[in-house]
Amino acid sequence: LFKKARIELENGNVFNITSEGNGDGKPYIQEAGLNGNSYANTYLRYDDIQKGGDLKFKMGEEPNMEWGSSAESVPYSLSKESDK
């Protein structure tokens, strides 16, 4: 939907989001990076956004079934506790 977004935060920091290769027929995240480091989480923490920085996505035509697929890559959910 976008190639770049800039969020100017109330604390004066700026959080940038860019998506390389974004376009028609490329809706899938291939990889992501946060502040120059590989980022496999499917969520962002509030504190990370508030610090400012750069979130970069590389997009593609086919899903990367490995990106964001580990148990550590998904956010904590209270609903998982009901399974115990």
Protein Blocks (a to p, Z undefined) as FASTA:
>chain_A
ZZbdcdddfkopacddddehiaehiabcfbdceehiacfbfbdcfklmmnopaddddddf
bdcfkgopafklpccdfklmmmZZ
